Amino acid sequence: MRKTPEQVRAIVEELKVLYPDSLCSLQYEKDYELLFAVRLAAQCTDERVNKVTPALYARFPTLEALAQADVAEVEGYVHSTGFFRAKARDIVLSAQMLLRDTMEELLKLPGVGRKTANLILGDVYHVPGVVVADTHCIRITGLLGLTDGSKDPGKVEQQLRRVLPPEESNNF
């Protein structure tokens, strides 16, 4: 069921009332730290990531330090987040690429998909985007009638872009 623009605005306004402090729960100080925290959060809780990253960033305080890091050492810091080998490799390779390339090429970074790219662009650079985070987001937007119930995150993102006002895009 398609919602009218007025109905969409009413849903967004009600969500703002229910969740007035809808901020990213991952803790970070530097832009690239959010990128790596999001990568670590795959199949892991934000709470666990927030426990792991302080030691990781204390050991590797700069992007350059992470780019030069031994992947095996990074694995030790991120082990408790699960899939630690792939995550450690992706973090080191991403740090190397960030030093060579620009943030415009986020989707080329290892372990970065549309969700992560949209989160970074929205949270760090304030570029309107839709972060289709997980099955909960997909399910809820379908139940609210904002999407057609598709399970494809890319399709859900496109549908939300069409119905949400641009200034509300980063709120999902």
TAGI-V447951 format. One record per run of one state. SS is the DSSP state (helix for helix, strand for strand, loop for the rest). FROM is the first residue (numbers start at 1). TO is the last residue. If there is no record, write none. Layout:
BEGIN
ss from to
SS FROM TO
SS FROM TO
END
This chain:
BEGIN
ss from to
loop 1 4
helix 5 18
loop 19 30
helix 31 40
loop 41 45
helix 46 59
loop 60 62
helix 63 67
loop 68 70
helix 71 81
loop 82 83
helix 84 100
loop 101 102
helix 103 108
loop 109 113
helix 114 123
loop 124 134
helix 135 143
loop 144 152
helix 153 163
loop 164 165
helix 166 171
loop 172 172
END
